[in-house]
């Protein structure tokens, strides 16, 4: 474990789940990540974007932000369309990178993003397929409820349906939004915890579109589910979100 130089994370989820934005907040950046081929060779982002629009995506590509090169991300394109080939490619990657002898090639955590822009479809056949069929071994999977801010409009609509005037609805919307977030978090946990290989943790992320958004809760959750102290120390020392988290784990040593 002492030879591990970078913390490697596989990021999964549907298209438009806000994955890139979350990675930017984690790495304290507004820039797009550099894309590498795994051997350190930079890939033209325009070429990558062209392959994405044609439905091809290489999960082995590394996404690295200049602001924090200690993190390496892999992006698994959403497989909600039911592509068996795409799912199998992702599964093979997870198994390979979870068990490889090369410690610097291993993935250390998986972030599975579920957007709240479509809250009535939090757990679809795609999520059930992954958590029932993909054994990630010792690599923990954390479910991220993303774009939670979308629940604000849902809260407004529900309050208006209850007969409130718009001014009163806006006043009560934040509390209602929090109740909806908790409702869908409980629902997601209930459904996924019944699966063969359930997530190790859950976290709701708000205001991630804001440049100064705090990703400390995500770092805390990820660190808490890692099963090796060395990995916890690596994550905590790599993240730039929270000095308090660094102090917390320094005290535990």
Buried (B, 14 or more C-beta within 10 A) or exposed (E): EEEBEBBBBBBBBBEEBBBBBBBBBBBBBEEEBBBBEEEEEEBEEEEBEEEBEEEEBBBEBBBBBEBBEBBBBBBBBBBBEEBEEBBEBBBEBBBEBBEEEEBEEBBBBBBBBBBBBBBEBBBEEBBBBBBBEBEBEEBBBBBBBBBBBBBBEBBBEBBBEEEBEEEEBBEBBEEBBBEBBEEBBEBBBEBBEEBEBBBBBBBBBBEBEEEEBBBEBBBBBBBEBBEEEEBBBBBBBBBBBBEEBBEEBEEEE
